[in-house]
Amino acid sequence: MARIKAVVTRAVEDEFLVPAQVSERLRVSRQTLSYWRARDTGPMSIQVGSSVRYPRHEFEAWLVRQAELTARGERVSA
């Protein structure tokens, strides 16, 4: 039973990022992430109870979009 719980927990951890992980990857503060959420900009996030989570696939897609905009010389907004 403990093994099943560990596998499920790992799957959920792989599927979502917490603000500290996103902050570290982007090299921005957690306050910046909070500001972006308040402005509805930046990577998509969801509220799970009192916690914020970033779906990993949405975060990765957002990074790709930011890179594409940068490569085209367009203004990148968070």
MOPAC internal coordinates of N, CA, C and O (Angstrom, degrees):
PM7 1SCF
backbone

  N    0.0000 0     0.00 0     0.00 0    0    0    0
  C    1.4593 1     0.00 0     0.00 0    1    0    0
  C    1.5317 1   111.21 1     0.00 0    2    1    0
  O    1.2310 1   120.16 1   139.04 1    3    2    1
  N    1.3212 1   117.30 1   -40.96 1    3    2    1
  C    1.4623 1   120.77 1   179.73 1    5    3    2
  C    1.5239 1   110.52 1   -62.96 1    6    5    3
  O    1.2310 1   120.36 1   143.69 1    7    6    5
  N    1.3326 1   116.93 1   -36.31 1    7    6    5
  C    1.4666 1   120.88 1   179.02 1    9    7    6
  C    1.5304 1   110.56 1   -64.88 1   10    9    7
  O    1.2310 1   120.02 1   138.09 1   11   10    9
  N    1.3155 1   117.56 1   -41.91 1   11   10    9
  C    1.4656 1   121.02 1   178.65 1   13   11   10
  C    1.5229 1   109.89 1   -62.35 1   14   13   11
  O    1.2310 1   120.76 1   135.32 1   15   14   13
  N    1.3252 1   116.14 1   -44.68 1   15   14   13
  C    1.4669 1   119.95 1   179.24 1   17   15   14
  C    1.5271 1   110.37 1   -61.56 1   18   17   15
  O    1.2310 1   120.09 1   139.52 1   19   18   17
  N    1.3227 1   117.43 1   -40.48 1   19   18   17
  C    1.4604 1   121.21 1   179.42 1   21   19   18
  C    1.5242 1   111.08 1   -64.52 1   22   21   19
  O    1.2310 1   120.18 1   139.63 1   23   22   21
  N    1.3246 1   117.26 1   -40.37 1   23   22   21
  C    1.4625 1   121.26 1   179.59 1   25   23   22
  C    1.5244 1   110.47 1   -66.02 1   26   25   23
  O    1.2310 1   120.25 1   135.10 1   27   26   25
  N    1.3216 1   117.13 1   -44.90 1   27   26   25
  C    1.4689 1   121.16 1   179.18 1   29   27   26
  C    1.5222 1   109.98 1   -64.12 1   30   29   27
  O    1.2310 1   120.20 1   135.60 1   31   30   29
  N    1.3177 1   117.22 1   -44.40 1   31   30   29
  C    1.4635 1   121.32 1   178.77 1   33   31   30
  C    1.5199 1   110.30 1   -59.33 1   34   33   31
  O    1.2310 1   120.34 1   135.71 1   35   34   33
  N    1.3149 1   116.95 1   -44.29 1   35   34   33
  C    1.4621 1   121.43 1   179.79 1   37   35   34
  C    1.5296 1   110.69 1   -63.20 1   38   37   35
  O    1.2310 1   120.06 1   139.28 1   39   38   37
  N    1.3173 1   117.48 1   -40.72 1   39   38   37
  C    1.4663 1   121.07 1   179.46 1   41   39   38
  C    1.5241 1   110.60 1   -61.79 1   42   41   39
  O    1.2310 1   120.34 1   137.21 1   43   42   41
  N    1.3127 1   116.96 1   -42.79 1   43   42   41
  C    1.4681 1   120.94 1   178.86 1   45   43   42
  C    1.5205 1   109.81 1   -66.47 1   46   45   43
  O    1.2310 1   119.98 1   138.37 1   47   46   45
  N    1.3234 1   117.65 1   -41.63 1   47   46   45
  C    1.4582 1   120.88 1   179.05 1   49   47   46
  C    1.5177 1   111.08 1   -62.88 1   50   49   47
  O    1.2310 1   120.20 1   143.29 1   51   50   49
  N    1.3344 1   117.23 1   -36.71 1   51   50   49
  C    1.4575 1   121.07 1   179.06 1   53   51   50
  C    1.5182 1   111.83 1   -71.51 1   54   53   51
  O    1.2310 1   120.05 1   153.16 1   55   54   53
  N    1.3167 1   117.51 1   -26.84 1   55   54   53
  C    1.4537 1   122.16 1  -175.48 1   57   55   54
  C    1.5277 1   112.84 1   -82.02 1   58   57   55
  O    1.2310 1   120.21 1   150.86 1   59   58   57
  N    1.3193 1   117.20 1   -29.14 1   59   58   57
  C    1.4607 1   121.81 1  -175.98 1   61   59   58
  C    1.5223 1   111.18 1  -126.78 1   62   61   59
  O    1.2310 1   121.14 1   -29.95 1   63   62   61
  N    1.3178 1   115.42 1   150.05 1   63   62   61
  C    1.4590 1   122.56 1   173.87 1   65   63   62
  C    1.5214 1   108.22 1  -110.90 1   66   65   63
  O    1.2310 1   120.67 1   -32.72 1   67   66   65
  N    1.3090 1   116.33 1   147.28 1   67   66   65
  C    1.4615 1   120.99 1   174.65 1   69   67   66
  C    1.5294 1   107.86 1   -94.92 1   70   69   67
  O    1.2310 1   119.89 1   -19.58 1   71   70   69
  N    1.3327 1   117.81 1   160.42 1   71   70   69
  C    1.4654 1   120.33 1  -177.79 1   73   71   70
  C    1.5315 1   114.16 1   -52.10 1   74   73   71
  O    1.2310 1   119.70 1   142.29 1   75   74   73
  N    1.3103 1   118.18 1   -37.71 1   75   74   73
  C    1.4673 1   119.88 1  -179.96 1   77   75   74
  C    1.5289 1   111.25 1   -61.44 1   78   77   75
  O    1.2310 1   120.21 1   142.14 1   79   78   77
  N    1.3331 1   117.20 1   -37.86 1   79   78   77
  C    1.4634 1   120.73 1   179.00 1   81   79   78
  C    1.5271 1   111.07 1   -68.65 1   82   81   79
  O    1.2310 1   120.37 1   136.95 1   83   82   81
  N    1.3260 1   116.90 1   -43.05 1   83   82   81
  C    1.4622 1   121.10 1   179.71 1   85   83   82
  C    1.5253 1   109.43 1   -66.36 1   86   85   83
  O    1.2310 1   120.60 1   136.34 1   87   86   85
  N    1.3118 1   116.45 1   -43.66 1   87   86   85
  C    1.4562 1   121.92 1   178.34 1   89   87   86
  C    1.5252 1   110.75 1   -57.32 1   90   89   87
  O    1.2310 1   120.66 1   134.92 1   91   90   89
  N    1.3089 1   116.35 1   -45.08 1   91   90   89
  C    1.4620 1   121.14 1  -179.59 1   93   91   90
  C    1.5284 1   110.92 1   -65.43 1   94   93   91
  O    1.2310 1   120.12 1   135.66 1   95   94   93
  N    1.3173 1   117.38 1   -44.34 1   95   94   93
  C    1.4726 1   120.67 1  -178.29 1   97   95   94
  C    1.5191 1   111.71 1   -65.00 1   98   97   95
  O    1.2310 1   120.35 1   141.52 1   99   98   97
  N    1.3298 1   116.93 1   -38.48 1   99   98   97
  C    1.4627 1   120.74 1  -177.75 1  101   99   98
  C    1.5216 1   113.04 1   -89.24 1  102  101   99
  O    1.2310 1   120.51 1   168.58 1  103  102  101
  N    1.3149 1   116.62 1   -11.42 1  103  102  101
  C    1.4611 1   122.30 1  -176.48 1  105  103  102
  C    1.5288 1   111.28 1    58.68 1  106  105  103
  O    1.2310 1   121.76 1  -135.44 1  107  106  105
  N    1.3325 1   114.23 1    44.56 1  107  106  105
  C    1.4620 1   121.32 1   173.61 1  109  107  106
  C    1.5252 1   107.27 1  -126.37 1  110  109  107
  O    1.2310 1   120.74 1   -18.72 1  111  110  109
  N    1.3043 1   116.20 1   161.28 1  111  110  109
  C    1.4625 1   119.37 1  -179.24 1  113  111  110
  C    1.5276 1   111.12 1   -75.57 1  114  113  111
  O    1.2310 1   121.33 1   -19.40 1  115  114  113
  N    1.3111 1   115.06 1   160.60 1  115  114  113
  C    1.4636 1   119.72 1   174.97 1  117  115  114
  C    1.5281 1   109.78 1   -65.84 1  118  117  115
  O    1.2310 1   120.35 1   151.34 1  119  118  117
  N    1.3185 1   116.93 1   -28.66 1  119  118  117
  C    1.4582 1   120.42 1   176.36 1  121  119  118
  C    1.5325 1   110.22 1   -65.66 1  122  121  119
  O    1.2310 1   120.41 1   143.06 1  123  122  121
  N    1.3248 1   116.82 1   -36.94 1  123  122  121
  C    1.4637 1   120.03 1   176.49 1  125  123  122
  C    1.5181 1   110.25 1   -63.31 1  126  125  123
  O    1.2310 1   120.13 1   136.79 1  127  126  125
  N    1.3227 1   117.35 1   -43.21 1  127  126  125
  C    1.4680 1   120.38 1   177.04 1  129  127  126
  C    1.5230 1   110.62 1   -59.87 1  130  129  127
  O    1.2310 1   120.55 1   137.95 1  131  130  129
  N    1.3164 1   116.55 1   -42.05 1  131  130  129
  C    1.4625 1   121.19 1   178.55 1  133  131  130
  C    1.5312 1   110.41 1   -62.48 1  134  133  131
  O    1.2310 1   120.65 1   137.70 1  135  134  133
  N    1.3170 1   116.37 1   -42.30 1  135  134  133
  C    1.4679 1   121.31 1   178.05 1  137  135  134
  C    1.5304 1   110.26 1   -61.88 1  138  137  135
  O    1.2310 1   120.59 1   134.78 1  139  138  137
  N    1.3263 1   116.48 1   -45.22 1  139  138  137
  C    1.4641 1   120.20 1   178.57 1  141  139  138
  C    1.5271 1   111.10 1   -60.92 1  142  141  139
  O    1.2310 1   120.45 1   139.01 1  143  142  141
  N    1.3339 1   116.74 1   -40.99 1  143  142  141
  C    1.4741 1   119.74 1   178.79 1  145  143  142
  C    1.5215 1   110.42 1   -62.94 1  146  145  143
  O    1.2310 1   120.30 1   138.76 1  147  146  145
  N    1.3267 1   117.03 1   -41.24 1  147  146  145
  C    1.4689 1   121.08 1  -179.87 1  149  147  146
  C    1.5264 1   111.11 1   -64.31 1  150  149  147
  O    1.2310 1   120.42 1   148.92 1  151  150  149
  N    1.3263 1   116.80 1   -31.08 1  151  150  149
  C    1.4699 1   121.98 1   179.80 1  153  151  150
  C    1.5254 1   111.94 1   -92.89 1  154  153  151
  O    1.2310 1   120.39 1   179.84 1  155  154  153
  N    1.3159 1   116.86 1    -0.16 1  155  154  153
  C    1.4698 1   122.88 1  -178.12 1  157  155  154
  C    1.5246 1   111.16 1    58.54 1  158  157  155
  O    1.2310 1   121.33 1  -136.92 1  159  158  157
  N    1.3289 1   115.06 1    43.08 1  159  158  157
  C    1.4623 1   121.99 1   175.29 1  161  159  158
  C    1.5192 1   107.48 1  -125.65 1  162  161  159
  O    1.2310 1   120.31 1     0.77 1  163  162  161
  N    1.3073 1   117.00 1  -179.23 1  163  162  161
  C    1.4569 1   120.25 1  -179.63 1  165  163  162
  C    1.5143 1   111.34 1    76.13 1  166  165  163
  O    1.2310 1   120.82 1     8.01 1  167  166  165
  N    1.3195 1   116.03 1  -171.99 1  167  166  165
  C    1.4670 1   119.53 1  -178.42 1  169  167  166
  C    1.5266 1   111.50 1   -65.24 1  170  169  167
  O    1.2310 1   121.04 1   -33.44 1  171  170  169
  N    1.3254 1   115.62 1   146.56 1  171  170  169
  C    1.4609 1   120.44 1  -179.96 1  173  171  170
  C    1.5328 1   110.51 1   -63.71 1  174  173  171
  O    1.2310 1   121.18 1   -42.98 1  175  174  173
  N    1.3110 1   115.34 1   137.02 1  175  174  173
  C    1.4642 1   120.48 1   177.42 1  177  175  174
  C    1.5169 1   108.99 1  -131.07 1  178  177  175
  O    1.2310 1   121.55 1   -18.65 1  179  178  177
  N    1.3214 1   114.64 1   161.35 1  179  178  177
  C    1.4607 1   120.26 1   175.62 1  181  179  178
  C    1.5181 1   108.57 1  -129.48 1  182  181  179
  O    1.2310 1   121.29 1   -25.40 1  183  182  181
  N    1.3004 1   115.13 1   154.60 1  183  182  181
  C    1.4599 1   122.25 1   177.02 1  185  183  182
  C    1.5234 1   108.06 1   -98.41 1  186  185  183
  O    1.2310 1   120.56 1   -54.81 1  187  186  185
  N    1.3175 1   116.54 1   125.19 1  187  186  185
  C    1.4616 1   122.27 1   176.73 1  189  187  186
  C    1.5242 1   106.04 1  -120.42 1  190  189  187
  O    1.2310 1   120.86 1   -81.34 1  191  190  189
  N    1.3188 1   115.97 1    98.66 1  191  190  189
  C    1.4597 1   119.04 1  -172.84 1  193  191  190
  C    1.5162 1   108.17 1    64.39 1  194  193  191
  O    1.2310 1   120.86 1    56.94 1  195  194  193
  N    1.3189 1   115.97 1  -123.06 1  195  194  193
  C    1.4630 1   119.75 1   178.32 1  197  195  194
  C    1.5279 1   111.81 1   -98.88 1  198  197  195
  O    1.2310 1   120.30 1  -172.79 1  199  198  197
  N    1.3256 1   117.04 1     7.21 1  199  198  197
  C    1.4625 1   121.86 1  -177.35 1  201  199  198
  C    1.5235 1   111.60 1  -105.56 1  202  201  199
  O    1.2310 1   121.23 1   -29.84 1  203  202  201
  N    1.3122 1   115.26 1   150.16 1  203  202  201
  C    1.4616 1   122.01 1   175.41 1  205  203  202
  C    1.5192 1   107.87 1  -103.12 1  206  205  203
  O    1.2310 1   121.08 1   -43.23 1  207  206  205
  N    1.3282 1   115.54 1   136.77 1  207  206  205
  C    1.4632 1   121.09 1   177.17 1  209  207  206
  C    1.5199 1   108.49 1  -133.21 1  210  209  207
  O    1.2310 1   121.40 1   -31.43 1  211  210  209
  N    1.3280 1   114.93 1   148.57 1  211  210  209
  C    1.4515 1   122.21 1   176.58 1  213  211  210
  C    1.5230 1   107.91 1  -114.44 1  214  213  211
  O    1.2310 1   120.00 1   -64.78 1  215  214  213
  N    1.3373 1   117.60 1   115.22 1  215  214  213
  C    1.4626 1   118.42 1   175.92 1  217  215  214
  C    1.5352 1   108.87 1   -59.22 1  218  217  215
  O    1.2310 1   120.79 1   -54.78 1  219  218  217
  N    1.3151 1   116.09 1   125.22 1  219  218  217
  C    1.4646 1   121.18 1  -174.60 1  221  219  218
  C    1.5357 1   111.65 1   -54.74 1  222  221  219
  O    1.2310 1   120.15 1   134.03 1  223  222  221
  N    1.3357 1   117.33 1   -45.97 1  223  222  221
  C    1.4706 1   119.36 1  -177.50 1  225  223  222
  C    1.5300 1   111.40 1   -64.54 1  226  225  223
  O    1.2310 1   119.88 1   145.40 1  227  226  225
  N    1.3221 1   117.84 1   -34.60 1  227  226  225
  C    1.4686 1   120.84 1   177.39 1  229  227  226
  C    1.5254 1   110.78 1   -69.14 1  230  229  227
  O    1.2310 1   120.76 1   140.03 1  231  230  229
  N    1.3242 1   116.16 1   -39.97 1  231  230  229
  C    1.4622 1   120.77 1   178.82 1  233  231  230
  C    1.5276 1   110.26 1   -63.02 1  234  233  231
  O    1.2310 1   120.53 1   133.47 1  235  234  233
  N    1.3336 1   116.59 1   -46.53 1  235  234  233
  C    1.4649 1   120.77 1  -179.89 1  237  235  234
  C    1.5313 1   110.54 1   -62.71 1  238  237  235
  O    1.2310 1   120.01 1   139.13 1  239  238  237
  N    1.3308 1   117.59 1   -40.87 1  239  238  237
  C    1.4680 1   121.30 1   178.56 1  241  239  238
  C    1.5289 1   110.58 1   -64.65 1  242  241  239
  O    1.2310 1   120.19 1   140.81 1  243  242  241
  N    1.3237 1   117.25 1   -39.19 1  243  242  241
  C    1.4590 1   121.57 1   178.25 1  245  243  242
  C    1.5293 1   110.28 1   -62.31 1  246  245  243
  O    1.2310 1   120.31 1   137.97 1  247  246  245
  N    1.3404 1   117.00 1   -42.03 1  247  246  245
  C    1.4650 1   120.60 1   178.18 1  249  247  246
  C    1.5274 1   110.92 1   -60.91 1  250  249  247
  O    1.2310 1   120.46 1   137.62 1  251  250  249
  N    1.3203 1   116.72 1   -42.38 1  251  250  249
  C    1.4669 1   120.96 1   178.88 1  253  251  250
  C    1.5279 1   109.96 1   -62.03 1  254  253  251
  O    1.2310 1   120.38 1   135.01 1  255  254  253
  N    1.3371 1   116.89 1   -44.99 1  255  254  253
  C    1.4681 1   120.19 1   179.41 1  257  255  254
  C    1.5306 1   111.16 1   -61.43 1  258  257  255
  O    1.2310 1   120.42 1   139.14 1  259  258  257
  N    1.3227 1   116.80 1   -40.86 1  259  258  257
  C    1.4606 1   120.22 1   179.25 1  261  259  258
  C    1.5223 1   110.39 1   -63.67 1  262  261  259
  O    1.2310 1   120.20 1   138.24 1  263  262  261
  N    1.3297 1   117.22 1   -41.76 1  263  262  261
  C    1.4663 1   121.21 1   179.06 1  265  263  262
  C    1.5278 1   110.80 1   -64.57 1  266  265  263
  O    1.2310 1   120.17 1   139.07 1  267  266  265
  N    1.3253 1   117.29 1   -40.93 1  267  266  265
  C    1.4683 1   121.15 1   178.85 1  269  267  266
  C    1.5239 1   110.85 1   -63.48 1  270  269  267
  O    1.2310 1   120.33 1   135.73 1  271  270  269
  N    1.3193 1   116.97 1   -44.27 1  271  270  269
  C    1.4641 1   120.55 1   178.61 1  273  271  270
  C    1.5225 1   111.03 1   -62.81 1  274  273  271
  O    1.2310 1   120.68 1   138.23 1  275  274  273
  N    1.3104 1   116.30 1   -41.77 1  275  274  273
  C    1.4599 1   120.92 1   179.43 1  277  275  274
  C    1.5261 1   110.26 1   -63.62 1  278  277  275
  O    1.2310 1   120.28 1   136.48 1  279  278  277
  N    1.3284 1   117.06 1   -43.52 1  279  278  277
  C    1.4658 1   121.65 1  -179.26 1  281  279  278
  C    1.5261 1   111.47 1   -62.84 1  282  281  279
  O    1.2310 1   120.37 1   146.61 1  283  282  281
  N    1.3186 1   116.89 1   -33.39 1  283  282  281
  C    1.4675 1   121.06 1   179.26 1  285  283  282
  C    1.5268 1   112.03 1   -83.53 1  286  285  283
  O    1.2310 1   120.52 1   175.42 1  287  286  285
  N    1.3206 1   116.60 1    -4.58 1  287  286  285
  C    1.4551 1   120.58 1  -179.89 1  289  287  286
  C    1.5110 1   113.76 1    78.12 1  290  289  287
  O    1.2310 1   120.74 1  -164.85 1  291  290  289
  N    1.3315 1   116.19 1    15.15 1  291  290  289
  C    1.4589 1   120.06 1   178.75 1  293  291  290
  C    1.5179 1   109.96 1   -83.49 1  294  293  291
  O    1.2310 1   121.27 1   -23.37 1  295  294  293
  N    1.3049 1   115.18 1   156.63 1  295  294  293
  C    1.4638 1   120.85 1   178.52 1  297  295  294
  C    1.5180 1   109.38 1   -66.56 1  298  297  295
  O    1.2310 1   121.46 1   -52.65 1  299  298  297
  N    1.3011 1   114.82 1   127.35 1  299  298  297
  C    1.4610 1   120.41 1   178.39 1  301  299  298
  C    1.5098 1   107.75 1   -98.20 1  302  301  299
  O    1.2310 1   120.90 1   -59.15 1  303  302  301
  N    1.3109 1   115.88 1   120.85 1  303  302  301
  C    1.4623 1   119.38 1   174.56 1  305  303  302
  C    1.5092 1   107.65 1  -109.93 1  306  305  303
  O    1.2310 1   121.12 1   -38.92 1  307  306  305
  N    1.3017 1   115.46 1   141.08 1  307  306  305
  C    1.4603 1   120.27 1  -176.79 1  309  307  306
  C    1.4852 1   112.32 1   -62.63 1  310  309  307
  O    1.2310 1   120.10 1   180.00 1  311  310  309

